[in-house]
Amino acid sequence: MWFGTRAYMQEIRDPGPEPEYESPAWEVKTQYLDGAVGLSKSKSFHREFAFTWDGLTQAQVRQITDYADGVYGDGLIYWFDEYTSTQNALPQAWATPAVGGYDGAPLAGDVRPVLSANSVMSQGYPAELATYTIATTDTLRSVFVPIPPGYSGWVGIHGATDAQDFVKVTPYTGSTAGTVVHPTILSTATTTRVNTEIAGGATGLELSFDNTTDGTFTLAGMIVQILPTGDTPETGGFISGQGHSGCRFDGRPTKVPFVVRSADASQVAIRLVEVA
């Protein structure tokens, strides 16, 4: 399992076979006098993860607890997850930009995008398009996706062609930024999910908007897949965001040491929570 902060990632042992993945959201259920029920919930949510390891040596334990102890800085925690990263490693709000038009954080500035209907649904892209108007003075948000050794990042930005120069991908090798790429915008009718490869030993990629100039542009959906270098991405329809924007430890890791045939071994459990 490729695990760590942007400052330092390393291979640790895979956790146990039953990790917990949760997607809590704001939700209120109201019982009315006439017996009917009202249910309100946010479109946006965050993810929480629980991992457990059995039979770790002291050295393997430290590989995990050193991050909680701040040995590698206060950066967010990321990891490569075969279950999600090969599908769409982006969090929900980035994969479906229209979420920012409701209760999700806008991806640029403080003004929510204008939403409109997506008239081309043949490949299952989000039903609403998000039109952003940004200025050179706007604060831009970004999302980071790690790339383990032997893998490449693949990016697909779907929307109107006016978005061509407003979505950028920055490859990173450690803390060093590479050359910015502006992916060619794909339509919502194509079966091509991703068309821009980030390879060459990059350890991660950062997706963000580009406010070098003022402008207005429209997005439908975004996909980032992390695949073995040399593999050709599969074609097909939209894949919703399965990843997260970076996590922090919820509480301290729990450790239960025990002895197996005179060798040190420990059980370790952690809970990680996606933060804004």
N, C-alpha and C positions, 0 to 999 in steps of 0.2 A: 504494500500500500504506500503510494507516494504521498507524503504528509508534511505539513509544516507551514511556515509563514513565507511571505514573499522574500524575506531576507535570507531564509535558509530552509530548504526542503530536503527530505531524505526518505529513504525507503525504510519503513517499519513493518513489523509482522502484521499480516491480515488479522482483523478482529474476528471474534466468534461468528458462527453462521447465522445468528438471529439478531442483527442490528435493528434498532427502532428508528423509523423515519416518521415524523409527524409534521403536519402543516396547520398549526393553530391560526385562527383568524378571529376578529371581533365578531361577536354574535349575540343578539338579544332576542329572546322569545317572550311575547306578550300574550297573556290570556285575556280576552275581552269578555264583557258582561254577557254578551249574547252567545257565548260558548265558542266563538270563532277564535282563531289564533293568528297572530301576526309574527313574522319572523324577519328580522333585519340582520344582514351580515355584510362584512366588508368583502370587496372583490380581491383586495390585496391580503397577503398572508406572509408569515415567515416560516422557516423550517427549523426543526429541532431534531437532533440525532443522539442516540445512545449507543455506545460501543463498549464491548467487554472483551478482554483478552485473558486467557488462561495459560498458566505454565510459562510465564515470561521470566527470563533471567534478570538479574539486577541491571545489567547493561541495557536490556530491551525495555525495562521499566523506565529508565532514565530518558530514553529516546522520546517517550511520551510526556513524562512529568516535567522535563526541562522546558517544554513550551508553556506549560501552566505556571512554571516558576519564573518566567520572563527571561530565561537564558538567551533566547533569540529575539529579544525585543518585545514590544507590545503590539505587534502587527496581528491582523486577523489570521485565523487558521483556515487553510484550504487543504484539499486532498483530491487525488484522482480516484474516481469511483467508476469502475467498469459498468455498473448498473445504470448510471445516469450520464456520465461524461461522454459516452459514445452515442448517446441519443441527442440531447440538447443540454449542454452544460450550463446554460444561462438560467438565472432565476426567473420566476414567472413574470415579474414586471418588465424585464428587459426583453424576454421572448415575445411578450404580448404588450407592445407599447401603449395600447388603448387603456390599460389599467391605470396609467397615470392621469387619464381624464376623469377618473372617479376618485378613489381614495388612496391610490398608490402615489408615491413620491414622483413628481415630474422629473424626467430624465435630464432636463436642462432648464435653468432659471427657476423662477418661482410661479410661473403661469402654467396652468394645465393646458394640454393640447386640445385642439378642437377635434371632436369626434364626428365621423361620418360613416355611412354604411359601406361595407366592402361588397361591391357588386359582382366580384369574381370569387366564388366559393368552391370551385371545382377541386381544389387541392386542400381544402380544410383550413385555410389560413383564417386568422381571427375575423369575426364578423364586423368589427369596427376598425376603421383606419384612424391613426392619430396624426394630426397635422400640427407640427411645432413651428413656432416663429421664434427665432433666437437672435440675440444681438451679441456683438463682440464683448460686451461688458457682462454677459450672463455667466453665472456660476454653472459649471458643467459637472455632472456626475459621471462616474465610470464604474466598470465592473471588471474584475480580474479573473482569469481562468488559468490554472496551472497546466503545464505540459510536461509530462514525465519523460525521461530519456527513452529514445526509441519511438516516440510518438510525434505527430504533427497536429496542429490546430487547423480546423477547417471552418470558415465563416461564410454565412449566407445572409444577406440583408434584402428583405423583400418589401417592396413599396413602389412609390412613384419615382420616375427617373430624376425628379428634381432633388432627390436625396443624395445624389451621386457624390457631391463634395462635402456633405455634412455629417457623414458617419465615417469614423476612422478606427483603424485597428493598429495598435502599437505593440510590436513584439518586444519581449524583454528577455535578456539573458542575465539572470541574477537581478541586480538593481540597475543594469545598464539598458537604456531604451534603444531599440533599433529604428529602422526607417519606417515612418508612418505609411500605412497602406489605406487607400480609399476603395473598398470593394465595389465592383460593378454591381449596380442594383438589379435584383431579380424581380420578376413579376410574381403575382400570386397565382398565375395560371400554369407556371412551369413545374415540372417534376424535379428539376434541379434544386436540391435543398441548399447546397453550399458550393461556392465557386472560387474561394480565395484560400490558398494554403499558406500557413505559417509554419515553416520548417527551419532547417539550418541550425538546429541545436537550441532553439529558443526554449526557455524554461517556463514561459507563460505568455499570455497576450492580454492586453487591456483594450476593452471596447468602450468607446465614448463618442460624443458628438464633436464636431469641429466648428468653432465659432470664429474662425479667421475672418469671415465676412458675415454681415447680417443676412438673414434669409429665412425662407419658409419652405418646409419640406414635409412629405407625408410618408409614414411608415405603416406596414401591416404586421410583419413579424420578423424575428431575427433568430438565427440558429447558429450555435457553435458546437462542433463535434470534435472530440479528441480521439484520433484513430492511429493505429500503428503506421509508422512511416512506410509509404509504398502502397497502402491499401487505397482502393478507389471508393469514395463515399457512395452509399446506396442512393438511388433516386426514390421519389415518392412524395407524399404530401407533408403538410406541416407537422412538426413535433413540438409540443408545448415545452416550456421551460421546466427542466427537472433538477436544476442545480440550485446554488445559493450564492449570495454575494459576499461571503466571508463570515466566519463564526468566532465566537469567544467561548471560553470554558464557563459553564454554568456551575459554579461551586468548584470545589477541589476534586481532583481525581481520587478515587478510593482505591486503596491497595491492601490486599490480604496476602501476606507472605506465608509460605508453607514449605515443607521440606519433602522432596521426592527422591528417595534413594541417595540421600546425603547431598543432593544438589539443590542450590537455592532456586526457588520458583515462586512466582507471585501471580495473583489474579488482580487485574486492574480494570476499573470501569470509569468511563468519562461521559459527560453530557455536554454537547456543543449546541449553541443557539445562534442562529443567524441574526445579525444585528444590522440596523439601518446605517 
